[in-house]
Amino acid sequence: MWSKTTLKSLTIPGGILLLGVAVLVHSGWLTLALPAIGFLYYCALVGGMLLAWRFHSSRIFLALLVLFLAEQAIALSGGAHAAPTSAGWSTLAATAVLVPVNFVLIAMMQEHGFNVPGIAPFGLFLFLQTIVVVVLSQSSAAAQPLSRAHHAVTNMPLPGYATATFAIAVTVLLVRSLVTRRPSDSALLWSLISFFLSLRFLGVARTSTAYSATAACVLAISIIETSYLLAYQDELTTLPSRRAFNDALQRLQAPYSIAAVDIDHFKRFNDTYGHDTGDEVLRLVAAKLARVTGGGQAYRCGGEEFVILFPGKNTAEVTGHLERLRTTIEAAEFRQRSADRRQVPRGPDRRGGMNAGARTRSRAGKGHAIRRLAQEPSPAPLSVTVSIGVASGLNEGSNPDVVLQSADKALYRAKAKGRNRLETASIPRRKDERKKAAGIA
């Protein structure tokens, strides 16, 4: 869970953006006037909503809508001028509780685009919240002359239950971000933290507005980050995709090595066990390829075909790492999911007017069926192996496409020799032996 890739997906770009804004705000380097910061906030809000609508991201759209409604509620409550005993303070406290709750609910939602069945329940819940906040704000407006006597504070002392709600919501979003590693989930986390900071510094208008703009900007950027991952990351295996491989191929500088990897008899897995099992096999192999040693980077180029790039390494330096990878995949146990127990025939129906003896025999038969299911052995593990071919580009003028073709030829040779083996693009061993023999003679 705490791998380098996971931490990178968690902190970039949301965490880095929030850290940069915090440095600018609290170091005094932020010289923009309040209207300019407010303009940036609305640009991020409206721009994020347009991007969310264009890319069918209803979760981000709803999160931005929650932020907008929360800002309106804070403005109606009197903000930092709300006295702890006024109705405006109740509106502010309610907003501080509802926003983290809404963010957690949005994180748990499935992304179905802008269809009515998918967003109607949350939209109705948000509408009811708005009614409650409007009622509280109207009560606040009636008592506004009394609340103006209260001076604004720099650090807003939120109620303990509101702070606890924020803490629980941040914990839930953090765990979810570590598990899913999706830009939208990490964006919800950092946006909620930014909104919390905007409440804490509600008495300093520029600082609070800057954090509000950051909360909206983090959500908007997550849509771009998600689009980037869809273009450069394979959705099934989470490995970089063929487009990312083509880009990396153009940046290679000699020396380098390219390894072509192919799952042995993959079509047999799909034909025999189904495509779901085939997908599980792909995920298994991809997880092992992602942990290849020697500084290699694995890519999925299509189907059961993978490629590993080793910048700065020649063939002799990577064969040991590739051989270790091959044996690791061979030793990994892959167990097919058990057959659905609902297919097991049921006993006779007890509702057919059975006598006591028949009901007793029926219960005994069902008890025997349950014991048989409990003692049923799990399916035998499936054997998954890969064949690997590797080639190197040692000269500055070496063409990566030609090196890749040489690696593919070595891969075909590994399959022709029985699969589950590593072959290099060097001269076959039997020719070397003939030359040595000829030299000795």
Sequence and secondary structure as in RCSB ss.txt:
>XXXX:A:sequence
MWSKTTLKSLTIPGGILLLGVAVLVHSGWLTLALPAIGFLYYCALVGGMLLAWRFHSSRIFLALLVLFLAEQAIA
LSGGAHAAPTSAGWSTLAATAVLVPVNFVLIAMMQEHGFNVPGIAPFGLFLFLQTIVVVVLSQSSAAAQPLSRAH
HAVTNMPLPGYATATFAIAVTVLLVRSLVTRRPSDSALLWSLISFFLSLRFLGVARTSTAYSATAACVLAISIIE
TSYLLAYQDELTTLPSRRAFNDALQRLQAPYSIAAVDIDHFKRFNDTYGHDTGDEVLRLVAAKLARVTGGGQAYR
CGGEEFVILFPGKNTAEVTGHLERLRTTIEAAEFRQRSADRRQVPRGPDRRGGMNAGARTRSRAGKGHAIRRLAQ
EPSPAPLSVTVSIGVASGLNEGSNPDVVLQSADKALYRAKAKGRNRLETASIPRRKDERKKAAGIA
>XXXX:A:secstr
   HHHHHHHHTTHHHHHHHHHHHHHHT     HHHHHHHHHHHHHHHHHHHHHTT HHHHHHHHHHHHHHHHHH
HHTGGG  TTSHHHHHHHHHHHHHHHHHHHHHHS    S HHHHHHHHHHHHHHHHHHHHHHHHHHHTHHHHTTS
   SS    HHHHHHHHHHHHHHHHHHHHH  HHHHHHHHHHHHHHHHHHTTTSHHHHHHHHHHHHHHHHHHHHH
HHHHHHHB TTT SB HHHHHHHHHT  SSEEEEEEEETTHHHHHHHH HHHHHHHHHHHHHHHHT SSS EEEE
EETTEEEEEEET  HHHHHHHHHHHHHHHHH  EE     GGGS     TTTT  HHHHHHHHHHHHHHHHHHHH
     EE   EEEEEEEE STT  HHHHHHHHHHHHHHHHHTTSS EEESS  HHHHHHHHHHHH 
